[in-house]
Amino acid sequence: MANKVKIQGDVPIIFIDAIPDGGKVSKNRIVAYGEATGHNHQVVGDAVCYEYPDRWVFSIGENGAELVHTSSGEHAPVTLYPNTFVMIPRGVQQREYAGEYERRVLD
């Protein structure tokens, strides 16, 4: 499978082929904390989280899952389909262009 990328706010989601070695199973489901609003991005549903120093990887179970934003309606949920593997990098900050300059996306 070629890597496919989706974005929710300032959180990039990369679909990968397999779980990399070296991850630790984690109960953490929050993958990004909102700097401006205090709302979080988190995975809800049937998923197992593997934590690495630089990323989270999720194995999505038969019932599927979603990446949701805890504020109502700020970002639409991203559907995570069964039997896929999803990587969400830590500390990657999206940038946007505002006229003649670029700035960090704040969520």
C-alpha positions as a Markdown table, in Angstrom:
| # | Residue | x | y | z |
|---|---|---|---|---|
| 1 | Met | 0.0 | 0.0 | 0.0 |
| 2 | Ala | 1.4 | 3.4 | -0.8 |
| 3 | Asn | 1.4 | 5.7 | 2.1 |
| 4 | Lys | -1.8 | 7.8 | 2.2 |
| 5 | Val | -2.0 | 11.0 | 4.3 |
| 6 | Lys | -5.0 | 12.7 | 5.8 |
| 7 | Ile | -5.0 | 15.9 | 7.9 |
| 8 | Gln | -7.2 | 16.8 | 10.9 |
| 9 | Gly | -6.5 | 20.4 | 11.8 |
| 10 | Asp | -2.7 | 20.4 | 12.5 |
| 11 | Val | -2.5 | 16.6 | 12.9 |
| 12 | Pro | -1.1 | 14.6 | 10.0 |
| 13 | Ile | -2.3 | 11.0 | 9.8 |
| 14 | Ile | -0.2 | 8.6 | 7.7 |
| 15 | Phe | -1.6 | 5.1 | 6.7 |
| 16 | Ile | 1.3 | 2.6 | 6.8 |
| 17 | Asp | 1.7 | -1.1 | 5.9 |
| 18 | Ala | 2.7 | -2.6 | 9.3 |
| 19 | Ile | 3.5 | -1.9 | 13.0 |
| 20 | Pro | 7.2 | -1.0 | 13.3 |
| 21 | Asp | 9.3 | -2.9 | 15.8 |
| 22 | Gly | 10.1 | -1.3 | 19.2 |
| 23 | Gly | 6.7 | 0.3 | 20.2 |
| 24 | Lys | 5.1 | -0.1 | 23.6 |
| 25 | Val | 1.4 | -0.7 | 23.9 |
| 26 | Ser | -0.1 | 2.4 | 25.5 |
| 27 | Lys | -3.5 | 3.3 | 26.8 |
| 28 | Asn | -2.9 | 6.9 | 25.7 |
| 29 | Arg | -5.3 | 8.0 | 23.0 |
| 30 | Ile | -4.6 | 11.7 | 22.9 |
| 31 | Val | -2.2 | 12.4 | 20.0 |
| 32 | Ala | -2.2 | 16.2 | 20.1 |
| 33 | Tyr | -3.2 | 18.9 | 22.6 |
| 34 | Gly | -4.7 | 22.1 | 21.3 |
| 35 | Glu | -2.4 | 25.0 | 22.0 |
| 36 | Ala | -4.9 | 27.7 | 21.4 |
| 37 | Thr | -8.2 | 26.2 | 22.4 |
| 38 | Gly | -7.2 | 23.5 | 24.9 |
| 39 | His | -9.1 | 20.9 | 22.9 |
| 40 | Asn | -7.5 | 17.6 | 22.1 |
| 41 | His | -7.2 | 15.3 | 19.1 |
| 42 | Gln | -7.8 | 11.7 | 20.2 |
| 43 | Val | -8.4 | 8.2 | 18.7 |
| 44 | Val | -11.7 | 6.7 | 19.8 |
| 45 | Gly | -13.0 | 3.2 | 19.0 |
| 46 | Asp | -11.5 | -0.1 | 18.3 |
| 47 | Ala | -7.7 | 0.5 | 18.2 |
| 48 | Val | -4.5 | -0.5 | 19.9 |
| 49 | Cys | -2.0 | 2.3 | 20.4 |
| 50 | Tyr | 1.8 | 1.6 | 20.1 |
| 51 | Glu | 3.9 | 4.5 | 21.5 |
| 52 | Tyr | 7.3 | 5.4 | 20.2 |
| 53 | Pro | 9.6 | 8.4 | 21.1 |
| 54 | Asp | 8.7 | 10.2 | 17.8 |
| 55 | Arg | 5.2 | 8.9 | 16.9 |
| 56 | Trp | 2.1 | 6.9 | 17.8 |
| 57 | Val | 1.0 | 4.0 | 15.7 |
| 58 | Phe | -2.5 | 2.5 | 15.8 |
| 59 | Ser | -3.7 | -0.9 | 14.7 |
| 60 | Ile | -7.4 | -0.4 | 13.9 |
| 61 | Gly | -9.6 | -3.3 | 14.9 |
| 62 | Glu | -12.6 | -4.8 | 13.2 |
| 63 | Asn | -15.1 | -2.2 | 14.5 |
| 64 | Gly | -13.0 | 0.7 | 13.2 |
| 65 | Ala | -12.1 | 4.0 | 15.0 |
| 66 | Glu | -12.0 | 7.7 | 14.5 |
| 67 | Leu | -9.6 | 10.5 | 15.1 |
| 68 | Val | -11.8 | 13.1 | 16.8 |
| 69 | His | -11.4 | 16.7 | 18.0 |
| 70 | Thr | -12.9 | 17.2 | 21.5 |
| 71 | Ser | -14.5 | 20.5 | 20.6 |
| 72 | Ser | -17.8 | 20.4 | 18.9 |
| 73 | Gly | -17.5 | 20.7 | 15.2 |
| 74 | Glu | -14.1 | 22.4 | 14.9 |
| 75 | His | -12.7 | 19.6 | 12.8 |
| 76 | Ala | -14.7 | 16.7 | 11.3 |
| 77 | Pro | -13.8 | 13.2 | 12.6 |
| 78 | Val | -11.4 | 11.2 | 10.4 |
| 79 | Thr | -12.6 | 7.6 | 9.9 |
| 80 | Leu | -10.0 | 4.9 | 10.5 |
| 81 | Tyr | -10.9 | 1.7 | 8.8 |
| 82 | Pro | -10.6 | -1.8 | 10.2 |
| 83 | Asn | -7.3 | -3.7 | 9.6 |
| 84 | Thr | -5.3 | -0.6 | 8.8 |
| 85 | Phe | -2.2 | 0.8 | 10.5 |
| 86 | Val | -2.0 | 4.5 | 11.2 |
| 87 | Met | 1.0 | 6.6 | 12.2 |
| 88 | Ile | 0.7 | 10.0 | 13.8 |
| 89 | Pro | 4.0 | 11.8 | 14.2 |
| 90 | Arg | 4.7 | 13.6 | 17.5 |
| 91 | Gly | 5.7 | 17.3 | 17.5 |
| 92 | Val | 5.1 | 17.8 | 13.7 |
| 93 | Gln | 3.7 | 21.3 | 13.4 |
| 94 | Gln | 1.7 | 22.1 | 10.3 |
| 95 | Arg | 2.4 | 25.5 | 8.7 |
| 96 | Glu | 0.1 | 27.7 | 6.7 |
| 97 | Tyr | 0.7 | 30.7 | 4.4 |
| 98 | Ala | -0.8 | 34.0 | 5.4 |
| 99 | Gly | -0.2 | 36.5 | 2.7 |
| 100 | Glu | 3.5 | 37.0 | 2.3 |
| 101 | Tyr | 4.6 | 34.9 | 5.3 |
| 102 | Glu | 4.0 | 31.5 | 6.8 |
| 103 | Arg | 3.0 | 30.7 | 10.3 |
| 104 | Arg | 2.4 | 27.7 | 12.5 |
| 105 | Val | -1.1 | 26.3 | 12.5 |
| 106 | Leu | -2.6 | 26.7 | 16.0 |
| 107 | Asp | -5.4 | 24.5 | 17.0 |
